[in-house]
Amino acid sequence: MTASDQQHPQRTGMPTDPPGLSRAAGGATAGAAVDPHLLQKLADAHGVGTSFQGWDGLPHTVAEETLIKVLAALGVQADTNQAIEAALAEAELAPWRRMLPPAVVIQQGEPALVPVHARDGAAVQLGIALEDGSGIDAVQEDVREQPRNVDGVATRRLTFALPQDLPLGWHTLTARAGDVSAEATLVVTPRQLTTAQPLEERRGWGLATQLYSVRSRRSWGIGDFADLADLAAISGERGADYVLVNPLHAAEPVPPVQPSPYSPSTRRFFNPLYIRIEAIPELGYLKPRRRAAVEKLREEVFGLNKDGARLDRNAVYAAKLQALEMLYHARRSPARQAAFDEFCRISGQGLDDFALWSAIREDFAPDDPLWTDPAFALGTREAEALREKLGDRIGFHRWLQWICDEQLEEAQRAALRSGMRLGVVHDLAVGVDHSSADAWTLRDVLAPATSVGAPPDMYNQQGQDWGQPPWHPARLAEAGYIPFRNMLATVLRHAGGIRVDHILGLFRLWWIPVGNAPGDGAYVRYDHEALIGILALEAQRAGAVVIGEDLGTFEPWVRDYLAARGILGTSILWFEYDGDSPLAPEKYRTQALASVNTHDLPPTAGYLAGDHVALRSGLGLLERSEAEERAEHNAALEKMLAMVRERGYLPGTTAGGHPETEEQTIEALHLLLTQTPSVLLGVALVDAVGERRVQNQPGTTEALYPNWQVPLGGPDGKPVFLDDLPANARFNSLLAAVEGALRS
């Protein structure tokens, strides 16, 4: 993630949002001032924080104007006292207007009560339709409440107890009162995700990499799914249990494409850029002329493999799309056609809608008015007319997702064959771009006129705007959390684990209204019990481990809650401190993935040399002199290396001795982490080959730094190919050191 609140040390002791409002941003938008106490009460009712504790440890109040805008994005008018009072009354009455809650998410084995609202005096039944087709009745509790007038109807709230032995899964609640009925989604989630428990008996380690940067001599200038399979096989043979990759979410359907894997078009489907053309069976049945055309396309971009400075996604994708067009129109065998049809059936309407967006997006720019025109929303006559007109193009984009699915399945098979216990671990981005497929197809469950980001912190004192629309908490619940479930199920389909970027966003997100500066936002709370529960359910069903990227500013109870639900956290060596000293390895968390660095920092070789200081200075990102920044970096680095020496992992420099080499230091830092109790350890591929360049420099644009476009290279900057890893002494030495230390 490009967010710098993912990069600084964790800060504990953060209270929940303290009271207080500010008019620093100019007060209410309607001219007349609103009652701040009423506004605060309304914000609380809708989960909007009126203040927050910043990275500086001080409370910061949220401007009234910002609160009014955030509430507006939630569909709540709050620009006058009259509007606020009406909204408060509606918030109080809204649950009584519903027979059932929009969705009920519970933990298996825990007592759970469901409120049912019905006309006073009516006989009410509540049934549960289980996903296996069977049914069971809930029992009404003897809870007596006075009826209340709801829109002129005397309405009573009855309470039903759900059986505690309900099976895990997605079920349906059905309430009946005479001729009135209602349904709601019921999700039974595991109290604790158990998939990481075997790692407590035998700890594991794996490689972390940006797949697009990892090329073989068979690549088309970009790392691909076949390269992923080969990397898994190579590292699995050396004892690795997983390969963690960057988000593989789909980007734009045609060039130019967004370089950042953390700003995708959808989080549910995958990027055809990673397809290995030669692994598609139909290639072998192309007529000679078309086969030659595919080979020519490969030759046109094959030379890009030799470029060690910068990747060219657009050239590669343009060539691959031409080849894929030819393969799509090649006749498939009956068995292959049946497999494609089954994939489309399983993927359902979500795949059809994504393919429709892709087909339209081929011809319409991302800022075309069509995307925000209600007349062209999904389900409208105009949208359905386009669906019929673009049938072949829709078929092509559905087919691309099938090929992605097949090749990801093979990569996971290769990983498990090599001896890995987890295999491929996918990365789930925080959100999608405003001009994305999800922004169009899921507009009903996303909040309009706002973006998510991060408040000001020590790295970005103006805050950050990630340009991504957030889930609308209430509308997502109204949809039964199905869009969230579908996204997770697809990502986990061929995975042994999932890393959830900024998992704190499942608890609260920083919303920035359109037109506001990044720092002028507010936190909006989510139903974390529901979202974390569904995440645990889908991971349990997939047999996958969940790793939450829980760095940055957070409330102290969050980590304890995640650990109790069986979700691993993230510990980065450079960020783990005990006061002013590096945290001793034995004090690390057990339920965590511990690693030396992260993709928003330079590889360890570059970090040791302070390359990031020089880079940030050259880009004008420092708030003080380069000398001051370097002095602080060197002081912190020396504290860490002193601990490493004290633990006996580095010889140090003594009379007649020799200073440690960069390679020795990198191995020593990883050996230090093997002494932690953390159940998973991460080894960055860039560290294993001596790369020094950072993949992403937060706070920069493409004009300043080629973020997410740096190919894997060695200490000399020359490309490092997958084919050479088995004989790469540095690679083998680091992996053997980690494996040996864990198994000794």
Number of C-alpha atoms within 10 A of each C-alpha: 23 20 19 23 26 19 22 18 17 19 16 14 12 18 13 13 17 14 16 17 19 18 15 13 13 13 20 22 16 12 10 11 15 22 13 17 12 15 24 21 15 23 22 15 14 19 16 26 26 27 22 22 20 17 21 11 13 10 17 18 21 25 22 27 25 26 30 26 26 28 22 18 20 21 13 21 19 29 24 19 17 12 14 23 17 15 18 21 12 14 15 11 15 11 16 22 14 14 24 23 22 20 21 21 21 24 21 20 16 14 12 15 17 18 19 24 21 27 20 16 11 13 10 18 17 25 18 22 17 18 13 10 7 8 13 14 16 18 15 18 12 9 9 10 10 9 17 16 13 14 10 7 12 14 21 22 20 21 20 21 16 21 18 14 11 19 17 19 18 20 20 19 24 18 22 18 18 12 5 12 15 16 18 21 24 22 26 25 27 24 17 18 27 17 21 24 14 12 16 14 9 11 19 26 28 30 25 22 20 23 23 27 24 26 26 24 17 19 26 29 27 28 27 27 27 24 26 30 24 19 26 31 24 19 24 24 14 19 21 29 28 29 32 27 20 21 27 27 23 24 29 21 22 16 15 13 16 17 19 16 22 25 25 31 30 25 29 24 23 25 22 26 29 26 30 22 22 14 14 15 13 18 19 12 13 17 11 10 9 16 16 12 15 22 13 14 18 20 13 13 20 17 12 18 24 17 14 18 14 17 23 17 20 16 16 23 24 17 20 22 20 13 21 23 13 16 23 18 11 15 12 15 11 9 9 13 12 12 14 18 15 13 19 19 12 10 17 11 11 19 20 18 21 23 26 26 27 24 23 20 19 14 9 14 12 15 10 11 11 16 22 14 9 12 13 18 19 19 13 12 12 13 19 15 12 16 22 11 11 15 13 12 18 23 16 19 22 23 19 22 23 22 23 20 22 19 23 24 18 17 25 27 19 23 30 21 15 22 19 27 19 25 30 32 29 24 24 25 22 24 24 24 20 23 21 26 28 25 24 21 20 18 17 17 23 23 23 21 18 26 25 26 29 27 28 19 19 15 18 20 13 15 21 26 22 22 18 24 27 26 23 20 19 19 16 19 24 17 16 22 23 15 18 19 17 16 16 21 18 17 23 23 18 23 24 27 26 24 25 22 21 21 22 22 21 19 20 19 24 25 31 32 26 16 9 16 14 25 21 25 32 29 26 25 18 20 16 16 17 22 18 18 23 26 23 25 26 22 24 20 15 18 19 25 26 25 26 24 21 24 23 22 23 23 17 15 12 15 18 11 14 21 18 14 18 21 25 27 26 20 26 19 22 20 17 19 15 10 7 8 12 19 17 17 17 14 13 20 18 18 24 25 24 27 24 21 21 23 20 18 18 24 27 27 22 20 19 18 17 18 19 21 21 16 17 18 17 12 14 12 15 17 14 10 11 17 12 13 17 17 13 12 17 15 11 16 17 13 13 20 19 15 19 21 16 12 13 12 18 20 16 17 10 8 5 6 9 10 12 13 11 15 17 16 21 19 22 24 21 25 21 22 25 27 16 19 19 28 23 28 27 25 24 22 21 28 27 25 23 24 25 24 25 25 23 22 24 20 16 16 11 12 7 11 18 18 20 22 22 22 31 31 21 20 16 10 15 15 21 26 22 21 16 12 18 13 9 14 12 18 19 16 15 22 22 16 15 26 19 13 14 17 11 5
